[in-house]
Amino acid sequence: MTPEEVLGAVAAKLEQNGIAYMIAGSFASNLHGMPRTTHDADIVVEIDEPRLQKFSHALAEEFYFDLDAARDALARNSMFSTIHYDSGFKVDFIVLKQRPFSRTEFQRRTTANYLGRRCWFATAEDTILAKLEWSKLSESERQFNDAVGTAKVQGKALDIDYLRRWSKDLQTDDLLHRLLQEIGAAP
């Protein structure tokens, strides 16, 4: 299986188990922006203990999954992972945070046709904001460049007011200003 096929299979298992999800990170920036290779996938999940248990059973045949580590991540509101046995591709599951931006981002998620199936993705704006936040936290130029690539591809379709509002809340206004300058949209 390719990484894309692994992601599609995981999305199908999430839906089959009634778990709301949102593909984020590099797969979202690849969808909305300029594609690049990635070594894992990031999926935000809204999940509880009973669904986590069912989901672990659904993955058991094709994926390595540490249920105890996932339970711990659920209790700490953090993240857990699974690894596809045949390909070695890793999928990180980020438990939905309760902060205002994370809730808004999840409510705004949108569907896209992905490998012939409907999958839930972060919007272009929310992908940019998340990439800017990761860029700030990790001082990563790659994250910033993903945000710029998404902004360039989306162009005038971007909701700049939305970006400005949330970049203040996320304390990434300086990075947003730099991004807007790079795409020629700064005042």
Number of C-alpha atoms within 10 A of each C-alpha: 12 10 19 14 12 22 25 18 14 20 22 15 17 21 13 12 17 13 17 15 24 27 27 26 23 24 23 25 29 17 17 24 22 17 15 10 9 12 10 17 21 20 26 22 20 19 18 13 12 9 15 19 14 15 22 19 13 16 18 14 11 15 23 16 19 14 17 10 13 22 17 13 17 20 12 10 14 14 20 20 21 22 19 21 13 11 13 16 20 20 21 16 23 23 22 22 15 10 8 10 17 15 12 12 19 23 11 14 19 16 14 14 10 15 11 8 11 14 20 20 28 29 23 25 24 25 26 30 26 24 25 30 22 18 20 18 10 10 12 14 13 12 22 24 17 26 29 25 21 25 27 20 15 15 14 10 10 16 12 16 9 12 17 16 11 17 22 12 11 15 13 21 19 13 18 24 15 15 22 17 13 13 14 11 15 12 6
